[in-house]
Amino acid sequence: MSPSLTTTTSAAGSGSAGVDRSGPLPLGTIDAQHLWKRFRADSRRMLLRDNLGRIARRVTGRDQADWRWALRDIDIHIRPGEAVGLIGSNGSGKSTLLKMLTGVMYPYAGRLQVRGRVGALIEVRAGIHPDLTGRENAFLYGSLLGLKRAEVTKRFDDIVDFAELGTAIDRQVKWYSSGMQMRLGFAVAAFLEPDVLLVDEVLAVGDALFQQKCLDRMRVVLEQGTTLVLVSHDLASVESICTRGIWLEQGEIRADGPIRQALRGYRDSVEEETEARTRTDEAIGITEVDVRGVETAGPATNKPMVVEAEFAGSYSGPATVHIGVTEGTASPVFTARRDLHLGRSGERVRCTLANLPLPRGRYALWMGVYDPEGHPLMTWHPAKQFDVAGPELDTPPRAVVLAAPVYVDHTWEA
């Protein structure tokens, strides 16, 4: 499919093709229609052989082979006040899309409208000048957002307190640590009350306490009506903040819907890719694995579940079998273990869970086998995916840190 070359020009008079920050849409709206973006892998070496190669490709018409599509026919409409998480593997186009929303990059084709002031934290030093002090940077960033000096002054003390800079606010930013720069950048972007807040994976630079402060601040910003687009590989944080998820893969949208639904699809793909890379040269391997219900045809919430597996390999002796159930990562929701003696002819083990504490959805069974010293005989890896029937997990409000993946049967009295 070839992209249309029709683009729009900003009505604000900036001359930036493909970005329109005006129009009838309400403040905080993001509207992308048929966005395409490509990059060329162009060598910077000035060697004669490189230049001759480029000339030859142009003459023979093979110059298009140097281009790589980062985004392909992207259609997204985000309403004011929505919290959207962009998820996907590295190289899927998340940061490219975020930079296009800020106006740092422009689409090759398509139409993009972002209405209102945009606060962005895409890199640690995003919008921060190293030769200016933290105080000067706060006022500079505010002026770029279109705020008057008095408006920045009114919020300045909150910015300094949140960033935990104290007297360092009057030092040049180039003498800040990466964590201090990130704290200043996030505080300025979040406390100057933009209509659209864009946050990339930079929160990974901060410590756990500051990450929690950032999540709490984003919840406050959302309650004020700001639109949030969050890019992160921390799926738990994305799920706790966002109500909608957009899963990108190879520059295309694979899923766009409720956050748990989008995360479920992405986690399934992670499971499948991990399972495909399972090692076959280990001392023990799985020849058969089955996950089923006892009272029901398949696993169900608050019902017994049976996991049965058969092992075979060259190892004979004592071993510990570990099983776990995950939502798409190596971190399990719960685990179980059993010490036993494996024979060379194989061993069949069965684990019965009396009460499965999982809501409706798709999960993965992970397994691993280790010798008495803890050395892996079969590394921890996904062995089988299965579906659980039952009630859907309740969606918590944004004030709740995280929706726990375990379902607990309960009753209420007042």
PABA-420284 format. One line per 4 residues: for each residue x, y, z of N, C-alpha, C. Coordinates in steps of 0.05 Angstrom, whole numbers. Layout:
BEGIN
X,Y,Z,X,Y,Z,X,Y,Z ~ ...;
This chain:
BEGIN
17,-24,0,0,0,0,17,25,0 ~ 13,44,-18,29,68,-20,15,90,-6 ~ 30,106,9,18,129,24,11,152,6 ~ -10,165,13,-18,190,-1,1,212,7;
9,229,-12,27,250,-6,14,276,2 ~ -13,275,7,-27,299,15,-22,304,45 ~ -12,328,52,-7,335,79,-19,363,84 ~ -23,370,109,-34,396,116,-12,413,128;
-16,439,126,3,458,137,-9,471,161 ~ 7,475,182,-3,487,207,-15,514,202 ~ -40,517,211,-54,542,208,-42,563,227 ~ -25,554,245,-13,574,264,9,589,251;
16,582,226,36,597,211,65,588,216 ~ 69,564,228,96,555,233,109,543,208 ~ 93,537,188,103,526,164,111,497,167 ~ 102,482,187,108,454,191,88,437,177;
96,423,156,78,407,141,68,383,157 ~ 43,378,155,31,354,167,21,358,195 ~ 26,381,208,17,385,235,-2,409,236 ~ -26,406,247,-46,427,249,-55,429,278;
-48,451,291,-55,454,319,-79,473,322 ~ -93,478,301,-117,495,302,-141,479,292 ~ -164,492,289,-187,478,278,-209,475,298 ~ -230,462,290,-254,460,307,-252,440,330;
-231,424,331,-229,404,352,-225,417,379 ~ -235,406,401,-232,418,427,-203,414,437 ~ -195,431,456,-168,430,467,-163,403,479 ~ -138,393,475,-131,367,486,-136,344,467;
-146,350,443,-153,329,423,-128,322,406 ~ -124,297,401,-104,287,382,-118,272,360 ~ -114,280,335,-126,266,313,-106,261,291 ~ -100,236,286,-81,227,266,-95,211,245;
-91,218,219,-104,204,197,-83,196,177 ~ -81,169,173,-64,158,152,-35,169,154 ~ -23,167,178,4,177,181,25,157,171 ~ 44,167,156,67,151,147,92,166,154;
113,151,162,139,162,168,160,143,161 ~ 181,153,147,203,135,139,230,148,145 ~ 250,132,147,277,141,152,296,126,132 ~ 318,139,126,337,127,108,363,121,123;
372,97,120,397,89,133,420,99,115 ~ 429,123,121,448,137,104,475,137,118 ~ 495,126,106,522,125,117,534,154,117 ~ 547,161,139,559,188,140,589,187,132;
599,164,126,627,163,118,631,175,90 ~ 652,190,87,657,204,62,678,188,45 ~ 677,162,46,695,146,31,685,144,2 ~ 704,141,-16,698,140,-45,679,117,-51;
684,93,-39,668,70,-45,639,73,-36 ~ 635,88,-13,608,93,-4,593,112,-23 ~ 607,133,-32,594,151,-51,588,138,-77 ~ 607,121,-87,602,107,-112,578,88,-109;
575,75,-86,553,58,-81,526,72,-81 ~ 525,96,-69,501,112,-69,494,121,-97 ~ 514,129,-113,508,138,-140,498,115,-157 ~ 510,91,-153,501,68,-168,472,61,-162;
464,63,-136,437,56,-129,417,76,-141 ~ 425,102,-142,407,121,-154,404,117,-184 ~ 426,110,-197,425,105,-226,408,81,-233 ~ 411,60,-217,396,35,-223,368,35,-212;
360,56,-197,333,57,-186,330,41,-161 ~ 351,33,-148,349,17,-123,352,34,-98 ~ 350,61,-101,353,78,-78,331,74,-57 ~ 308,65,-66,286,61,-47,293,40,-26;
312,22,-32,319,1,-13,332,12,12 ~ 341,38,11,354,50,35,333,60,54 ~ 308,62,46,287,73,63,274,52,80 ~ 267,59,105,253,41,123,229,55,135;
206,42,133,182,54,143,181,50,173 ~ 179,73,188,177,71,217,148,71,226 ~ 130,84,211,101,84,216,87,79,190 ~ 66,63,191,51,55,167,21,60,171;
10,80,158,-19,84,157,-32,84,185 ~ -22,102,202,-32,104,230,-57,121,231 ~ -78,111,243,-103,126,248,-108,125,278 ~ -108,148,291,-113,150,320,-129,175,325;
-149,172,342,-164,195,352,-166,193,383 ~ -154,213,396,-153,213,425,-169,237,435 ~ -189,232,452,-207,253,462,-194,268,485 ~ -202,292,491,-191,307,513,-195,292,540;
-174,291,556,-176,278,582,-170,248,582 ~ -166,236,558,-160,208,557,-132,202,566 ~ -128,178,577,-101,169,585,-95,145,567 ~ -76,148,549,-70,128,529,-42,118,533;
-38,91,534,-12,79,536,-3,69,509 ~ 20,77,500,32,66,475,51,43,483 ~ 45,19,474,61,-4,482,72,-18,457 ~ 93,-34,460,105,-48,438,134,-52,443;
147,-68,427,175,-74,430,192,-51,419 ~ 218,-51,425,236,-31,415,236,-31,384 ~ 234,-7,372,234,-5,343,206,-7,331 ~ 186,-7,348,158,-10,337,147,16,328;
159,39,334,150,65,325,138,82,347 ~ 140,74,372,127,89,394,139,117,397 ~ 165,119,400,179,145,404,176,162,379 ~ 177,150,356,173,165,331,146,179,330;
125,164,338,98,175,339,97,198,359 ~ 110,194,382,109,214,403,123,240,394 ~ 145,237,380,160,260,370,144,275,348 ~ 128,260,333,111,273,314,89,289,328;
79,279,350,58,293,365,69,319,377 ~ 94,320,383,106,344,394,114,364,373 ~ 116,355,348,125,373,326,155,371,322 ~ 169,354,336,198,351,332,203,337,305;
185,319,297,186,306,271,160,311,257 ~ 160,308,231,136,312,215,131,288,198 ~ 106,282,193,99,258,177,107,260,148 ~ 114,238,136,119,237,107,93,241,92;
71,231,103,45,234,91,24,231,112 ~ 1,242,107,-21,240,126,-28,267,139 ~ -45,267,157,-55,291,171,-54,287,201 ~ -43,307,215,-41,305,244,-50,331,257;
-69,330,276,-78,353,290,-74,348,320 ~ -60,367,334,-57,366,363,-66,393,373 ~ -87,393,388,-99,419,396,-91,426,425 ~ -80,450,428,-73,460,454,-43,460,460;
-36,468,484,-8,468,493,1,439,497 ~ 25,433,488,36,406,491,60,407,509 ~ 59,391,531,82,387,548,93,360,543 ~ 119,359,538,131,333,530,156,328,546;
160,303,553,184,293,566,192,268,551 ~ 207,271,529,214,249,512,242,239,518 ~ 260,257,526,287,249,533,294,263,560 ~ 315,254,573,322,266,599,326,296,597;
338,305,575,343,334,572,323,348,554 ~ 300,336,550,280,347,532,272,375,541 ~ 276,395,524,268,422,530,286,436,551 ~ 308,423,559,325,434,580,352,443,568;
360,468,572,385,478,561,407,475,582 ~ 428,461,576,448,455,597,463,479,608 ~ 465,501,592,480,525,601,463,544,618 ~ 437,539,620,419,555,636,415,542,663;
407,557,683,401,546,709,374,533,708 ~ 368,518,729,342,505,731,319,526,731 ~ 323,548,745,303,570,746,299,581,718 ~ 321,587,704,318,598,677,305,579,658;
311,553,661,298,533,644,268,532,648 ~ 259,534,673,231,533,679,216,556,665 ~ 227,580,666,214,603,653,216,600,622 ~ 238,590,612,241,586,583,221,566,573;
218,543,587,199,523,579,170,534,580 ~ 164,550,600,138,562,602,132,580,579 ~ 152,596,571,148,614,548,143,599,523 ~ 157,576,520,152,559,496,124,548,495;
113,544,519,85,534,521,65,556,517 ~ 74,581,516,56,604,513,46,616,539 ~ 60,609,561,51,620,587,65,647,593 ~ 52,664,607,64,689,616,82,684,640;
101,703,644,120,699,665,106,697,693 ~ 85,712,696,70,711,722,58,684,726 ~ 49,670,705,37,644,707,58,623,716 ~ 82,626,704,103,607,712,112,613,741;
113,638,749,121,646,776,102,634,796 ~ 76,633,790,56,623,808,60,593,813 ~ 71,579,794,75,549,797,103,542,803 ~ 121,562,806,150,556,808,157,541,833;
145,549,856,152,535,881,144,506,880 ~ 121,500,868,112,472,865,132,456,848 ~ 142,469,827,162,455,810,187,448,825 ~ 197,467,841,222,462,856,218,441,878;
195,442,891,190,422,912,187,394,900 ~ 173,392,878,169,366,866,196,354,855 ~ 212,371,843,238,362,832,259,357,853 ~ 253,366,878,272,361,901,300,373,895;
300,397,884,326,409,876,336,429,897 ~ 319,441,913,328,460,933,344,483,921 ~ 368,488,933,385,510,923,397,504,896 ~ 397,478,888,409,471,862,393,483,839;
369,494,844,353,505,823,367,529,809 ~ 386,541,823,401,564,812,428,556,801 ~ 433,530,799,458,521,786,453,514,757 ~ 474,515,741,471,507,713,463,478,711;
445,472,692,435,445,690,457,425,681 ~ 477,435,668,498,417,659,513,404,682 ~ 510,415,706,523,403,730,504,385,745 ~ 479,381,735,460,363,747,466,334,739;
459,316,757,460,288,749,437,282,730 ~ 437,259,718,415,252,699,389,250,714 ~ 389,241,739,365,239,755,354,267,761 ~ 371,286,768,363,314,773,351,327,748;
364,322,725,353,333,700,326,322,694 ~ 323,296,698,297,283,693,275,294,711 ~ 282,298,737,263,308,756,254,336,748 ~ 273,353,741,267,380,732,250,380,707;
257,364,687,242,363,662,213,354,667 ~ 209,333,683,182,323,688,166,344,704 ~ 179,356,724,164,376,741,155,399,724 ~ 173,409,707,166,432,690,143,424,670;
146,401,658,126,392,638,99,387,651 ~ 98,377,676,73,369,688,60,392,703 ~ 76,410,715,64,431,732,56,456,716 ~ 64,459,691,56,482,675,30,477,661;
16,455,669,-12,449,661,-16,450,631 ~ -3,433,616,-8,432,587,-35,419,581 ~ -45,423,557,-70,409,549,-64,380,542 ~ -40,375,532,-32,348,524,-5,343,537;
-2,321,552,23,313,565,33,288,552 ~ 58,289,541,70,266,528,94,257,545 ~ 95,232,553,116,222,570,128,196,558 ~ 154,196,553,167,172,543,180,157,565;
196,137,559,207,118,578,227,131,598 ~ 229,157,598,250,170,615,245,166,644 ~ 221,158,653,217,153,681,234,131,692 ~ 244,114,675,262,92,684,288,102,696;
295,128,690,319,139,701,317,144,731 ~ 293,150,741,289,157,769,288,133,787 ~ 290,139,813,287,117,832,258,110,836 ~ 253,89,852,226,79,855,208,100,868;
218,115,888,202,135,901,193,157,882 ~ 212,166,865,205,188,847,187,178,825 ~ 190,153,816,172,142,797,143,142,807 ~ 140,135,833,113,136,845,103,164,846;
120,184,852,111,211,852,102,220,825 ~ 116,211,804,109,218,777,82,206,769 ~ 77,181,777,52,168,772,29,183,786 ~ 34,191,811,13,206,826,8,233,813;
29,246,804,25,272,790,9,269,764 ~ 15,247,750,0,243,725,-29,238,730 ~ -36,225,752,-64,221,760,-77,248,765 ~ -63,266,779,-74,293,785,-78,308,759;
-59,306,741,-61,320,715,-85,310,700 ~ -90,284,701,-113,273,687,-139,282,699 ~ -140,285,725,-164,295,738,-170,324,731 ~ -149,338,722,-153,366,714,-162,368,684;
-164,345,671,-173,345,643,-152,344,622 ~ -127,341,630,-105,339,611,-105,312,597 ~ -98,312,571,-95,287,556,-67,276,560 ~ -65,250,566,-39,238,571,-33,216,551;
-9,217,540,1,195,523,27,185,536 ~ 27,160,545,49,149,560,62,126,545 ~ 88,128,541,103,106,529,121,94,550 ~ 118,68,555,133,55,576,133,25,571;
156,12,579,157,-17,579,149,-28,606 ~ 143,-11,625,133,-19,651,103,-23,648 ~ 94,-47,641,66,-51,635,48,-48,659 ~ 59,-53,683,43,-49,707,36,-19,711;
56,-2,707,51,27,709,31,37,688 ~ 34,26,663,16,34,642,-12,26,649 ~ -16,2,660,-42,-8,667,-54,8,690 ~ -38,18,708,-48,32,731,-56,61,724;
-45,72,702,-51,100,695,-71,102,672 ~ -68,85,652,-82,89,627,-108,72,626 ~ -127,83,612,-152,68,608,-154,57,579 ~ -136,66,562,-136,56,534,-108,50,526;
-105,29,510,-78,20,501,-77,19,471 ~ -54,27,460,-49,24,432,-23,8,429 ~ -25,-15,416,-2,-33,413,8,-30,385 ~ 34,-21,383,47,-17,357,67,-40,353;
68,-49,328,87,-70,320,96,-65,292 ~ 122,-62,287,133,-57,261,120,-33,248 ~ 114,-12,263,102,12,253,73,12,247 ~ 59,-10,254,30,-12,249,16,-17,276;
-10,-9,276,-26,-13,300,-37,-42,300 ~ -29,-57,320,-39,-84,323,-64,-85,340 ~ -67,-67,359,-91,-67,376,-95,-39,387 ~ -120,-31,389,-127,-5,400,-154,-8,414;
-153,-7,441,-178,-12,456,-173,-9,486 ~ -190,-20,503,-186,-19,532,-158,-29,539 ~ -146,-18,560,-118,-23,566,-113,-52,571 ~ -130,-66,586,-125,-94,592,-127,-111,567;
-144,-104,548,-146,-119,523,-122,-115,506 ~ -112,-90,504,-87,-85,489,-63,-99,501 ~ -61,-97,528,-38,-110,541,-40,-140,538 ~ -64,-151,538,-66,-180,535,-56,-189,508;
-62,-174,487,-52,-181,461,-22,-179,459 ~ -11,-158,471,18,-154,471,32,-175,487 ~ 21,-182,510,34,-203,526,33,-230,512 ~ 11,-236,498,9,-261,483,31,-263,463;
37,-240,449,58,-241,429,85,-245,442 ~ 89,-234,466,115,-238,480,118,-267,488 ~ 96,-279,497,96,-308,504,104,-325,480 ~ 91,-319,457,96,-335,433,125,-333,424;
135,-308,425,163,-305,416,182,-318,435 ~ 177,-316,461,195,-329,481,194,-359,478 ~ 170,-370,474,167,-399,471,181,-409,446 ~ 182,-392,425,196,-400,401,226,-401,404;
236,-387,425,265,-387,429,274,-407,451 ~ 256,-425,459,262,-444,479,285,-462,471 ~ 304,-465,490,328,-481,484,321,-511,482 ~ 335,-525,464,331,-553,460,355,-570,468;
376,-557,479,400,-571,485,404,-575,516 ~ 382,-575,531,383,-577,559,380,-606,568 ~ 387,-611,594,387,-638,604,359,-649,606 ~ 339,-633,609,312,-642,612,294,-625,593;
275,-638,581,256,-624,563,228,-634,569 ~ 209,-618,560,180,-626,563,171,-640,538 ~ 160,-663,542,148,-677,519,118,-673,516 ~ 105,-666,539,76,-662,538,68,-645,562;
49,-627,558,39,-611,580,9,-606,575 ~ -6,-607,597,-35,-603,595,-45,-586,618 ~ -62,-567,612,-75,-550,633,-105,-553,629 ~ -119,-563,650,-148,-568,647,-162,-563,674;
-188,-562,673,-204,-560,697,-211,-587,708 ~ -223,-588,732,-232,-612,744,-262,-614,743 ~ -275,-594,752,-304,-594,751,-315,-581,725 ~ -298,-568,710,-306,-555,685,-289,-564,662;
-297,-558,638,-283,-567,614,-255,-555,613 ~ -252,-530,621,-227,-516,622,-223,-501,648 ~ -200,-489,652,-195,-474,677,-216,-452,680 ~ -225,-448,705,-245,-428,711,-239,-415,738;
-248,-390,741,-243,-375,765,-255,-389,790 ~ -239,-391,811,-248,-403,836,-255,-432,834 ~ -244,-446,813,-249,-474,809,-222,-489,809 ~ -222,-515,815,-197,-530,814,-185,-531,786;
-158,-531,784,-144,-532,759,-122,-553,761 ~ -117,-568,740,-96,-588,740,-76,-581,719 ~ -50,-583,727,-28,-580,709,-13,-607,708 ~ -11,-618,685,2,-644,682,24,-642,661;
48,-651,667,70,-649,648,87,-675,649 ~ 99,-681,626,116,-704,624,144,-694,615 ~ 165,-703,630,192,-695,625,208,-718,614 ~ 228,-713,599,246,-733,589,273,-720,584;
295,-735,587,321,-724,582,343,-742,592 ~ 367,-732,592,391,-748,600,396,-747,630 ~ 383,-730,645,388,-727,673,372,-747,689 ~ 385,-758,710,372,-776,729,381,-769,757;
362,-763,774,369,-756,801,349,-737,813 ~ 355,-726,837,336,-708,850,334,-681,835 ~ 311,-670,835,307,-644,821,283,-630,834 ~ 280,-604,828,258,-588,837,244,-577,813;
218,-582,811,201,-573,789,186,-548,799 ~ 189,-526,784,175,-501,790,155,-496,767 ~ 131,-488,775,111,-479,756,101,-451,764 ~ 92,-435,745,81,-409,751,62,-401,730;
44,-383,736,25,-372,717,31,-342,714 ~ 33,-333,690,39,-305,684,19,-293,665 ~ 20,-266,663,3,-251,645,19,-243,620 ~ 42,-254,616,57,-247,592,86,-239,596;
95,-240,621,123,-234,627,134,-257,644 ~ 160,-256,650,172,-277,666,165,-275,695 ~ 153,-253,704,144,-249,732,117,-262,736 ~ 116,-283,752,90,-298,755,71,-285,774;
45,-291,770,24,-283,788,26,-300,813 ~ 31,-326,810,36,-344,832,53,-367,822 ~ 66,-381,841,83,-404,834,77,-427,852 ~ 87,-451,844,86,-475,860,111,-491,854;
119,-508,873,144,-524,869,140,-552,881 ~ 156,-571,871,156,-598,881,183,-611,878 ~ 194,-622,900,219,-637,899,212,-666,892 ~ 227,-678,872,222,-705,864,248,-717,852;
246,-742,845,268,-757,833,261,-763,804 ~ 277,-753,785,272,-757,757,289,-781,747 ~ 277,-797,730,291,-819,718,296,-814,689 ~ 315,-827,677,322,-823,649,299,-829,630;
282,-847,638,260,-855,621,237,-834,621 ~ 240,-814,638,219,-793,639,204,-794,664 ~ 190,-773,669,174,-771,694,149,-755,688 ~ 127,-764,698,101,-749,694,92,-739,721;
88,-712,722,80,-699,747,53,-685,743 ~ 39,-683,765,13,-670,764,11,-652,788 ~ 2,-627,783,-3,-608,804,-32,-599,803 ~ -46,-601,825,-74,-593,827,-77,-569,844;
-88,-548,833,-94,-523,848,-123,-525,857 ~ -128,-523,882,-155,-526,893,-173,-503,885 ~ -162,-479,882,-178,-456,877,-162,-436,860 ~ -169,-433,835,-154,-416,816,-163,-387,820;
-145,-370,830,-152,-342,837,-148,-322,814 ~ -156,-330,789,-151,-313,766,-177,-305,753 ~ -180,-280,744,-204,-271,729,-203,-282,700 ~ -224,-276,686,-225,-285,658,-203,-273,642;
-191,-289,624,-169,-279,607,-151,-301,598 ~ -130,-293,584,-110,-312,574,-85,-309,591 ~ -74,-333,598,-50,-334,614,-30,-354,603 ~ -6,-354,614,14,-373,605,25,-388,629;
29,-414,625,42,-431,644,72,-432,639 ~ 88,-424,659,117,-425,657,127,-448,674 ~ 149,-460,665,160,-483,680,190,-482,680 ~ 202,-493,700,231,-495,702,238,-518,720;
261,-531,715,271,-553,732,300,-548,739 ~ 306,-552,765,333,-545,776,343,-568,793 ~ 370,-571,793,382,-592,809,384,-582,838 ~ 393,-599,857,394,-591,885,411,-567,891;
431,-561,874,448,-537,878,436,-512,865 ~ 413,-515,852,400,-492,840,407,-487,811 ~ 423,-505,799,431,-502,771,408,-511,753 ~ 403,-496,731,380,-503,714,384,-529,698;
366,-547,701,365,-570,683,346,-564,659 ~ 327,-547,665,309,-536,644,303,-508,652 ~ 311,-488,636,308,-460,644,279,-452,645 ~ 274,-431,661,247,-420,665,237,-409,638;
216,-420,628,206,-412,602,176,-418,599 ~ 162,-405,581,133,-411,577,129,-439,565 ~ 111,-454,576,106,-481,566,79,-484,552 ~ 60,-468,560,33,-470,547,16,-446,554;
0,-437,535,-19,-416,540,-47,-429,545 ~ -63,-416,562,-89,-426,567,-108,-403,574 ~ -134,-408,571,-154,-388,576,-170,-396,602 ~ -177,-375,617,-192,-379,641,-220,-367,637;
-240,-383,644,-268,-373,642,-276,-363,670 ~ -292,-341,670,-301,-331,696,-307,-301,694 ~ -310,-288,717,-316,-259,717,-292,-242,708 ~ -299,-219,697,-278,-200,689,-268,-185,714;
-242,-178,715,-232,-164,738,-243,-135,738 ~ -251,-126,761,-262,-99,764,-240,-79,757 ~ -248,-58,742,-230,-36,735,-229,-16,757 ~ -205,-11,769,-203,7,791,-202,36,782;
-208,55,799,-205,84,792,-175,90,790 ~ -170,114,778,-142,121,774,-127,125,800 ~ -141,130,822,-128,135,847,-115,109,858 ~ -125,86,848,-113,60,857,-87,56,842;
-66,47,856,-40,45,844,-40,24,821 ~ -52,1,826,-51,-20,806,-74,-39,810 ~ -85,-49,787,-105,-70,788,-91,-96,792 ~ -93,-108,815,-80,-134,821,-92,-155,802;
-75,-173,792,-85,-193,772,-99,-217,785 ~ -104,-216,811,-116,-239,825,-145,-233,831 ~ -163,-252,826,-191,-248,833,-197,-261,860 ~ -210,-247,878,-217,-257,904,-247,-256,906;
-259,-279,911,-288,-280,915,-296,-266,941 ~ -317,-250,940,-323,-234,964,-353,-228,965 ~ -362,-220,989,-389,-211,994,-388,-185,1010 ~ -410,-170,1009,-411,-144,1023,-435,-143,1042;
-430,-129,1064,-452,-123,1083,-449,-94,1092 ~ -472,-80,1096,-472,-53,1105,-492,-50,1128;
